[in-house]
Amino acid sequence: MLIEMLMPKMGESVMEGTILNWLKKVGDTIKQDEPVLEVATDKVDTEIPATHGGILKEILVQVGQVVQIGKTIAIIATSESDHANTSVSVVKKEVEIQSSVNENRFYSPLVLNIAKEEKI
């Protein structure tokens, strides 16, 4: 399956970010939650983790480009067969907060990983 990696929300008033650096290149294997790129906003520079494990199929936004929150920045193939097959329909997957806290709040990738590990 092909998954769209979206520019995540990085704060309540942050509406866009600038791509600083891709830490992975097309064809690289990535693990879920592994840093894939670095993004700068007017408030913070941060690493963005992969939403899924697989192979980085396509990079849609180049270094230096400004991207709106929620826009597709990359495509991840979640299995080897999908990496070769480009006719598979793309499924959007947004970062989900897996707890009962207010979904309008921003939580860093580290906090989300800890919450996931602690099952809260």
C-alpha positions as semicolon CSV with decimal commas, in nm:
position;residue;x (nm);y (nm);z (nm)
1;M;0,000;0,000;0,000
2;L;0,118;0,355;-0,068
3;I;0,077;0,605;0,215
4;E;0,089;0,983;0,184
5;M;0,316;1,138;0,445
6;L;0,158;1,471;0,537
7;M;0,317;1,782;0,683
8;P;0,214;1,746;1,048
9;K;0,067;2,014;1,271
10;M;0,354;2,153;1,477
11;G;0,181;2,401;1,701
12;E;-0,149;2,578;1,740
13;S;-0,052;2,891;1,545
14;V;0,191;2,724;1,300
15;M;0,040;2,704;0,951
16;E;0,345;2,616;0,740
17;G;0,703;2,498;0,753
18;T;1,015;2,513;0,537
19;I;1,192;2,190;0,441
20;L;1,549;2,217;0,573
21;N;1,686;1,874;0,489
22;W;1,574;1,527;0,386
23;L;1,743;1,272;0,615
24;K;1,637;0,987;0,383
25;K;1,644;0,958;0,006
26;V;1,410;0,785;-0,238
27;G;1,455;0,408;-0,212
28;D;1,569;0,413;0,152
29;T;1,400;0,180;0,399
30;I;1,246;0,368;0,691
31;K;1,095;0,254;1,018
32;Q;0,780;0,400;1,168
33;D;0,866;0,703;1,386
34;E;1,218;0,724;1,238
35;P;1,318;1,083;1,146
36;V;1,277;1,140;0,771
37;L;1,325;1,516;0,730
38;E;1,398;1,840;0,913
39;V;1,150;2,130;0,903
40;A;1,179;2,491;1,020
41;T;0,884;2,698;1,136
42;D;0,874;3,050;1,276
43;K;0,883;2,893;1,623
44;V;1,107;2,583;1,606
45;D;1,323;2,358;1,389
46;T;1,232;1,992;1,424
47;E;1,274;1,644;1,279
48;I;0,961;1,488;1,130
49;P;0,921;1,112;1,187
50;A;0,780;0,861;0,939
51;T;0,411;0,790;0,992
52;H;0,464;0,433;0,865
53;G;0,750;0,195;0,804
54;G;0,839;0,099;0,449
55;I;1,034;0,238;0,157
56;L;1,049;0,608;0,073
57;K;0,887;0,595;-0,271
58;E;0,875;0,963;-0,365
59;I;0,975;1,303;-0,224
60;L;0,720;1,565;-0,331
61;V;0,870;1,877;-0,168
62;Q;1,228;1,989;-0,215
63;V;1,469;2,151;0,033
64;G;1,390;2,520;0,076
65;Q;1,023;2,491;-0,019
66;V;0,750;2,616;0,216
67;V;0,470;2,365;0,282
68;Q;0,127;2,418;0,436
69;I;0,027;2,194;0,728
70;G;-0,166;1,889;0,602
71;K;-0,012;1,887;0,252
72;T;0,149;1,570;0,115
73;I;0,529;1,583;0,139
74;A;0,627;1,224;0,052
75;I;0,495;0,881;-0,044
76;I;0,584;0,570;0,157
77;A;0,542;0,219;0,011
78;T;0,456;-0,008;0,302
79;S;0,564;-0,330;0,125
80;E;0,820;-0,431;-0,138
81;S;0,550;-0,515;-0,394
82;D;0,404;-0,165;-0,366
83;H;0,746;-0,008;-0,414
84;A;0,750;-0,154;-0,766
85;N;0,380;-0,100;-0,837
86;T;0,289;0,265;-0,886
87;S;-0,073;0,197;-0,982
88;V;-0,179;0,132;-0,624
89;S;-0,415;0,399;-0,499
90;V;-0,271;0,635;-0,241
91;V;-0,429;0,638;0,102
92;K;-0,410;0,947;0,319
93;K;-0,297;0,886;0,673
94;E;-0,281;1,170;0,920
95;V;-0,088;1,161;1,245
96;E;-0,330;1,037;1,509
97;I;-0,319;1,104;1,879
98;Q;-0,408;0,777;2,048
99;S;-0,526;0,914;2,382
100;S;-0,826;1,093;2,521
101;V;-0,654;1,432;2,548
102;N;-0,763;1,739;2,355
103;E;-0,674;1,679;1,987
104;N;-0,618;2,051;1,923
105;R;-0,306;2,049;2,139
106;F;0,042;2,000;1,995
107;Y;0,249;1,707;2,118
108;S;0,607;1,653;2,006
109;P;0,700;1,326;1,832
110;L;0,891;1,225;2,148
111;V;0,584;1,275;2,368
112;L;0,366;1,084;2,121
113;N;0,615;0,794;2,116
114;I;0,627;0,780;2,497
115;A;0,245;0,790;2,517
116;K;0,224;0,511;2,258
117;E;0,477;0,295;2,447
118;E;0,295;0,353;2,777
119;K;-0,041;0,285;2,605
120;I;-0,197;0,613;2,722
